[in-house]
Structure formats: C-alpha cells, structure tokens
Amino acid sequence: MMKHLKPHLFILLLIILFSQSGLSVDFVFNGFNSSNLLLYGIADIDSRILTLTNETALVVGRALYRSKIPTKTPNSSHVLPFSTSFIFSMAPSRNKVTLPGHGLVFIFTPSTGINGTSSSQHLGLFNLTNNGNSSNHVFGVEFDVFANQEFDDIDDNHVGIDINSLKSTSSHTAGYWPDNIKSSGNSNNSADDEKALEKMKLNNGKNYQVWIDYVDSVIIVTMAPVGIKRPKRPLLNVSLNLSDVFEDEMYVGFTSSTGRLVQSHRVLSWSFSNTNFSLSESLITTGLPSFAIPKTPFYKHRSFIAGVTVGSFFILVFIALFSLFLIKRDRRRARERAEMEDWEFEYWPHRMTYQEIDAATEEFLEEKVIGVGGNGKVYKGVLPGGTEIAVKRISHENDGMRTFLAEISSLGRLKHKSLVGLKGWCKKEKGIFMLIYDYMENGSLDKRVYYDCDESKMLSCEDRIRILKDVASALLYLHEGWEAKVLHRDIKASNVLLDKDMNGRLGDFGLARMHGHGQVASTTRVVGTVGYLAPEEVRSGRASTGTDVFGFGVLILEVMCGRRPIEEGKPPLVEWVWQLMMQGELLAAVDARLKANGGFDGVEVEKVLHLGLLCSYPNPDSRPTMRQVVKVLEGKNEPFESETEDMEACLLQKLKSRDMWVNYSQNFGYASHPTFHDIRNSSSMSLSWTNTIVEGR
C-alpha cells in the first residue's frame, strides 16, 4: 500500500512546491488563435485549427507555445514533471498518385524558428548536419509514417522518443490496448500482447488523442482514437533522465514536414500542465471536424467506369461539338466587344492590350506598386522598347468607370508640357480598367515638401517656386488654352508629379470635368479633398475656375510653408498664414528648413505667399484668374485692375487694404467660410486631410 502511495505523495509535494515558487504552467486550447502560438514555416491557423503543413511538398511547419516554460527547479538539475495531451490528425493528399509523408513531432526546444531544420525525413526537427548533436537540447515524441533506414525506424507507422536525434531511443507501432484485453503488463510485450494491440493508421485522416506524462524520470506515452477513454496501459513506458537535455526554460510545441511525399498535419486541441495531471480531461473530444478521406463511391470504381465508357462516347462527341460551337460563338462576340468603343473614336489615346500591360508590370508584381489612389493602385512598368510607364489599375465598377472615362475624356486630348502625358488605356472584363501614363521618375510633390519627408529629397525655395509656375501654367491651359474649359477639381501636392528634370506635372484627372467656355458647370456633386475645397463649392456643389484657383492658393501655401492644409492640433494652414500676415510676420510662415539653409529671396517669397492668400480668399470675386496668377509668378508687369497699375503693386495693395482684412476676418466666421460641419453635411466621407470627397447631393 505505502509503495503505491509514494509516487502520488511525491507528485503532490511537487504541486505544492510549484504553486509556491511560481513555476506552475497550465493551459488548455480547445481551438487556437494567433495570440496563443508562435508560428513558423508554413504553419497556419485555419478555423481555430493549427495546420502545420498542407499538401505542399518539401515544407516545414512549426508551432510553439508563445513563451518559454520552466523545465527545471531553480538552481538545480532536477527536471520538473509535466503532463500534456493533444488531438491531432494526419490526412493524405486526395490525389492518390501522391504518397503520404512524413510525420509530426511533439517537441521541447530551447529556441524559436526553423533554422537548422530540414523537411522530408527530418520532420522539421533537425537537418543532415546537426542530427545527433548533444548540443541540440531537443526532446521529442515523433509520430512517423515513413520507415527511414538511416534512422533505424521500425516501420512506417510508429511512435518514437527522440533525444537530440531522429534515431529514436524507444519506439512502438502506433496503437493502443483496450482496457478489456488482458495483457502481460510489462514493457517487453509478448506475441499475444502484440496481437491484442489495436493498431492505428496514423495518417488516415482520423482524429487521435495522445497523452504524454513525465514524472520520476519516466516518460509515458499513451494514445487512442478520440472519444475513447485513456487506456490504462501505455504504448511506451521508458525510464529517461532529461536533466542533461533540458535547459532551465524551454519552448514546447509541435513540428512537422513534407517531402516529395505530402500530407496535411493538424492539431485540433492541446493541454499542458506541470502541476495538474488531470488537465487533459478539459479537452473537448466531441463535435470535432473529420479529415478522413471518404471511401471511393461505387460509381468511381473501374468496373463501373468501364461499363459506361462505350455508352458515353457518343455523348462526349456531341458535347465536344456543341462546346466547339459555343467557343467559336463566344470568341466572335468577344472580338466584336473588343472593337473600338464609341468614346475611343472620340479620344486619341490608343488602346493597349492587357497582355502588354501584364508583361510590362511583371504580372502586376506587388514590388512594382509606386502609389495607391482612391480607385486603385499605380504600378511602374517597362514596355518592350524600354519606355518606362506608370499604370493606374482602376477596379471599381461604378466610380471606377466614371474616373476612367473622366481621365480619358479630359487628359486624353490635352497636350501641355506641364501635364502628365496619357499614353493609352486598356479595358479588361469584370470592370477592370487601366490608364497608362508617362512615368515620373521623382514621384509626387508632397513627398518633397512636408516636414516628414526625407531631408535629402527636400526641395529648395527656387525649385518650389519653379514647380508652382509649372502647375500654374498647366491650370491656365486647362481654363483658357484649349477648345473647352477643363476644371481639375482636385489641386493638391500629391497630384503634382515631378519628372526626371524636377519639372512639375499636374496629374490625376479622375475628378476633372469639361465645359464650354462661358458655360456654368452643371454638376452638384461635392468632390475634392478636404482642406482644398472652396467655400462656395461646399455649399452649392458647383465647381468653377475660381474653385480651382482656391485649390492652387492652398497648394502655394503648403509648398512654401511645408505644411499640410489640415494638421491635427494646429490651426488650418490658410487661416494661420493670414493671421501671421495681419501681425506683420508673414515670412514666419515659410518652411523653417528653407530659412536654415538660407539663400532665398525674401521679397520673392513674400510675393508668392501674398499670391497664395489672395487665391485662397473665401470670396471668389476677390480671387485672381489663372492668367493673372501666371503673370504675377512670371514677374510680367501687365494690367491687373486697370491698364496703368502694376500687377504686383495692385496685388499687395489689395491684400493690405482694410476692407479686405475686415471681410476676410468676417469670412473666417461662419458666414461664408466652410466649417467641418458644412463639409460633413455635404459628404459621407471622414475629414482627415487626405480624404477625397466624392459623394453627391
């Protein structure tokens, strides 16, 4: 009696000791999530099931508990006991041509990751070089379905105990002894005992439960089909001293691999404890998914197939002829659909094939993405002749088609040195459209003026003013220089691109609209980006050349000040600059980095800032036209208000007039200047500075 009580008393003593020392580790996972485990290789969690490998060849999957667990008592070589249980499933490929392999291992390891491991017969545990090294400090219980002669495997369906090597110190054919079968009870089983063993095919897709206990330097491994109570007799019962194998703390988990032989390895649930040896009873064993491959139905047997082959021959011939007819008909219709669209006859850019674009962007490789817009991504591509292009892929059915046609109809026929050139277009089925532009080597303007940009890419004061002149000339062309008036409606730094010579090019005509000269825009949709919207456009929904001028004024200020129009915790850019001008400190608004570098013309910069303030004035009647803006930027002295007044002098006089200041202060109240509430009522979009409003009223 006392002899049988001693182990239980010892376990009880250890439990009390662990609880007091803080070494206790207990967890139960009836399903997994990413916060439970560390995943490596191809391991993944699918529907709360840990999938170590799928049917991919030559891969490794490993999953470890999220942190190390204590495996020895402090300042001692004594190995702590543990008890673990888990439910696993190995399922072969449904492709019966492929043989199954290789297996799964429950492991203790001192390190994370899968470096130093190989797939195939090495089970993701070791590799050819380190297999057998005592410095591995790895302990595992393997469930192997391939007989490797190099590791002295007993068969192709066994359970083995591995210490620093894939040559198991002890192994046994997988199975269990039912409790109602009498056995000899020793570890060296007799022939009768082996006959009584209920063998279990490890990789038939069925769910099996495993119990592994270690106490008093004895490892005990038991297994059975899920739903069967833990057998009293273990499959393996081996004396084993792990004090030289275990470090003070170890990771615990699972590893598996495939080779040319493939199968899936899954773990459905897992419990572990070094204090509670009955914790395995918490695992749910009912209602689990089954991964067993169903038996082949009768109609897939060779005899059945042979019986219907002759009879189905004529049916197959008929189906083939009918399918050929349908294919030819669909191809003819596709050719008809691929003919010139009505709107392509009207606009000049030539149509490019999807195959050309696909090859230029290397099948739209993610590394080729150079920008992300509201309607899709922009990719860099190279045509066969070496010409670099930018491809905007628009994939939304409704707004995408509207954007696509807007850019084709507006940018398609426009020709100006300061506009991004549209080289062509492509339309694919399922609502996918592509626009092909000249590639701009130096990206967008916003990446080179804000405070969070790379210091080495920051533009000088002269470059900023020169680029503003480029954009102004492009807007003048849109408003007055073409057969129709074009309203861009989304002037901002991210829509200004820089070519290889750092010239500014205005792009992104997705919101642009054309109108006859002298006509009023008929649209009532509020479109554009918060921070660049003119007050009258927010209230009426109508765009005009004046609203473009307002956006250009905001662009001037953000480029010269290095600030976005709206930044959290700061006053709006336009209001801030006006306040500085009213205080006589206008140059204080200039980008501090430009001041630090020195060398800019204060008079010129002040003139540009004055121009930006006038362009962004709330009252549209007080704003200049783009023709007047270009003349001021170019320094041409031509009539502004009258033929005898100098334009710049008139501009400065306007800005400093008391009426102008009083009116502007009133406009910054809620009489005419748009508030966030106004914008929110005009759009369903959120109000960060990057948001583009596209909802109509």
ABEGO torsion letter per residue (X at the ends): XAAAAAAAAAAAAAAAAAAAAGABBBBBBBEBBAAABBBBEABBBBGGBBBABBABBGBBBBBBBABBBBABBBGBABBBBBBBBBBBBBBBBABAABBBOAEBBBBBBABBEABGBBBEAAGGABBAAABGBAAAGBBBBBBBABBBAAAGBABABBBBBBBGBABBABBBBBEBBBAABBBAGBABBBAAAAAABBBBBAAAGBBBBBBBBBBGGBBBBBBBBBGBBBBABBABBBBBBAAAABBABBBBEBBBBBBABBBBBBBABBBBBAABAAAAAABBABGBBBABBBBBBAAABAAAAAAAAAAAAAAAAAAAAAAAAAAAAAAAAAAAAABBBAAAAABABBBBBAAAAAAAAGGGBAAABABBBAAEBBBBBBBAAGBBBBBBBBABAAAAAAAAAAAAAAAAABBBAABBBBAEBBBBBGGBBBBBBBBBAAEBAAAAABAABBAAABBBAAAAAAAAAAAAAAAAAAAAABABBBBAGBBBAAABBBBAAGBBBBBGAAABBBBBBGBBBABABBBEBBGABBAAAAAAGBBBAAAAAAAAAAAAAAAAAGBBABBBGBBBAAAAAAAAAAAGAAAAABBAAAAAAEGBBAAAAAAAAAAAAAAABABAAABBBAAAAAAAAAGBBBBAABAABBAAAAAAAAAABAAAAAAAAAAABAAABBBAAAAAAABABBABAABBBABBX
